[in-house]
Amino acid sequence: MRAIAVAEFGAPPELMDLPVPEPGPGEFLVHLRAAGVNPFDWKVAEGILSGVVRHGFPLILGNDGAGTVHSVGEGVTGFHPGQKVYGQFMRLPLGLGSYSEYVLATAEDVVAPMPEGMLFTGAAAVPTATMAAFGLVEAAKVDAGQCVLVVGATGGVGQSAVQFAADRGARVIATAADPQDQAWMRRLGAEEVIDHTAGPVAELLLDTRPEGVHTVLDLVDDAAGVARLLPAVHRPGGTVASTQGVLDPADLARRGITGINFRSRGSAALLRTLADLITAGRLHVHIDHEADLAEAPSALERLRAGRARGKTVLRI
């Protein structure tokens, strides 16, 4: 099978011809048709989990994917050949990932039936980023009537966070520089959009909303960047949540702010919830860039360079 893999940590990703895995008891084999690209993928290739999780080499990259169940092993009852599924497929100890034609999964993995009528490319764009956005909004306890600032709103997590916050009745402020991105944010439910290249975001926000915001969902900033946003956060009672793990919750608590270093934990049940939201038209995942599997190395570099707006997907 064709796959994009690395021979060792730090090696360049390359197209390889590797054996098709065989499903054992409790496993099923998925013929993948599309793979979602995430920042975590290149971090795995660089060894972010070295010494934490055992890795098999060659190591196929990728976590998110969508495809059709090809065959099932003994004892598998919840999935059947021909069924369209999507989810997270990275199995580091076996060297398996979603940048490949085939991958193994089990009923305990984060895999669920695809949303009805959705294309494989659309489904592959959903799992990691959208589950993270859902969990982030829940962890920050976003609620109706609150004012929420989403920093990094045009990325894969950000676009869904804007929608989930607006769906809960919050008044959402998003950051976006390009006029097309700004219009897109408003279509997703943002009440206001701030051009983060026009000056300090906190100052620009306070110019129009002197009362500030209840909550900041920050998807991109380092500790210094988050600190520059704090003047715009209500205190006491405000919340700042970061996906970058840069907050000092104890220090923020002394300032009357709840700090959350958010770590996403997906589940098959959450994937089914997202499928329902997509089917109901309450959630839209924008694909910014599609590429063929062989073009994965350049697609990863494009994402690393910050040129992506929305999700990047590989066609398999």
NORNOR-V939426 format. One record per pair of residues at least 12 apart in sequence whose ideal C-beta (glycine too) atoms are under 7 Angstrom apart, sorted by the first residue. I is the first residue (numbers start at 1). GAP is how many residues later the second one is. If there is no record, write none. Layout:
I/GAP
I/GAP
This chain:
1/17
1/19
1/99
1/100
1/101
2/13
2/15
2/99
2/291
3/13
3/15
3/57
3/96
3/97
3/98
4/56
4/57
4/95
4/289
4/292
5/13
5/53
5/54
5/55
5/56
6/39
6/52
6/53
6/55
7/50
7/51
8/49
9/37
9/38
9/41
10/36
10/37
12/285
13/32
13/48
13/283
13/284
13/287
15/279
16/42
18/40
20/82
21/75
21/81
21/83
23/48
23/49
23/50
23/81
24/49
25/48
25/49
25/50
26/47
26/49
26/50
26/80
26/81
27/46
27/77
27/78
27/79
28/41
28/43
28/44
28/45
28/48
28/51
28/77
29/41
29/42
29/73
29/75
30/37
30/38
30/39
30/40
30/55
30/59
30/72
30/73
30/75
31/36
31/37
31/39
31/70
31/71
32/33
32/35
32/66
32/68
32/69
32/70
32/71
32/284
33/33
33/34
33/35
33/87
33/283
34/31
34/32
34/86
34/87
34/90
34/279
34/280
34/281
34/282
35/27
35/29
35/30
35/63
35/64
35/89
35/278
35/279
35/281
36/28
36/29
36/88
36/89
36/91
36/92
36/275
36/277
37/262
37/263
37/266
37/275
37/276
37/277
38/25
38/26
38/90
38/91
39/264
40/23
41/20
41/21
41/22
41/259
42/258
42/262
44/17
45/16
49/43
53/39
54/38
54/39
55/37
55/38
55/40
56/37
56/38
56/39
57/38
58/37
59/36
60/35
60/36
60/37
60/39
60/40
61/36
61/38
62/28
62/35
62/36
62/37
63/25
63/26
63/27
63/34
63/35
63/65
64/24
64/34
64/60
64/63
64/64
65/21
65/24
65/33
65/38
65/59
66/20
66/48
66/54
66/57
66/58
67/18
67/53
68/14
68/15
68/16
69/12
69/13
69/14
69/16
70/32
76/31
78/29
83/30
84/29
84/30
85/26
85/27
85/28
85/29
86/26
86/28
86/37
86/38
86/40
86/41
86/185
87/22
87/23
87/24
87/25
87/40
87/181
87/184
88/21
88/22
88/39
88/40
88/178
89/14
89/16
91/13
99/194
99/197
99/215
101/215
110/17
110/156
110/157
110/158
110/161
111/157
112/156
112/159
112/160
112/163
113/162
114/161
115/160
115/163
115/164
116/163
118/160
121/166
121/169
121/192
121/194
122/163
122/165
124/189
125/160
125/162
125/186
125/188
126/148
126/159
127/139
127/144
129/27
129/28
129/31
129/182
130/30
130/144
130/155
131/133
131/135
131/139
132/25
132/111
132/132
133/24
133/27
133/28
133/31
134/30
134/136
134/140
135/127
135/129
135/130
136/25
136/81
136/105
136/107
136/126
137/24
137/27
137/28
137/31
139/102
139/121
139/123
140/75
140/77
140/99
140/101
140/120
142/23
142/26
142/28
142/73
143/25
143/27
144/24
144/25
144/26
145/24
146/24
146/68
146/69
147/24
147/26
147/62
147/66
147/67
148/17
148/22
148/24
148/25
148/65
148/66
148/67
148/69
149/24
149/56
149/64
149/67
150/12
150/15
150/22
150/24
150/25
150/67
151/24
151/50
151/65
151/66
151/67
151/68
151/69
151/70
151/78
152/23
152/66
152/67
152/68
153/21
153/22
153/23
153/32
154/22
154/27
154/155
155/64
156/154
156/155
157/62
157/86
158/61
159/29
159/127
159/151
160/123
160/125
161/56
162/12
162/23
162/26
162/27
162/28
163/25
163/26
163/120
163/121
166/23
167/115
171/20
172/17
172/18
172/19
173/17
173/18
173/19
173/21
173/32
173/40
174/16
174/19
175/19
175/21
175/26
176/17
177/18
177/19
177/20
181/128
200/28
201/28
202/26
202/27
202/29
202/30
205/27
206/25
206/26
212/20
212/21
212/22
213/19
213/20
213/21
214/20
214/24
214/25
215/23
215/24
216/13
216/17
216/24
217/24
218/22
218/24
219/24
221/23
222/22
222/24
223/23
226/14
226/16
226/20
226/21
233/24
235/20
235/21
235/22
236/20
237/19
238/19
239/18
239/19
239/21
240/12
240/17
240/19
241/19
241/21
242/19
242/20
243/19
245/16
247/12
247/14
285/26
286/24
286/25
287/23
287/24
287/26
288/20
288/21
288/22
288/23
288/24
289/13
289/19
289/23
290/23
290/25
291/23
292/22
292/23
293/21
293/22
293/23
296/18
299/13
299/15
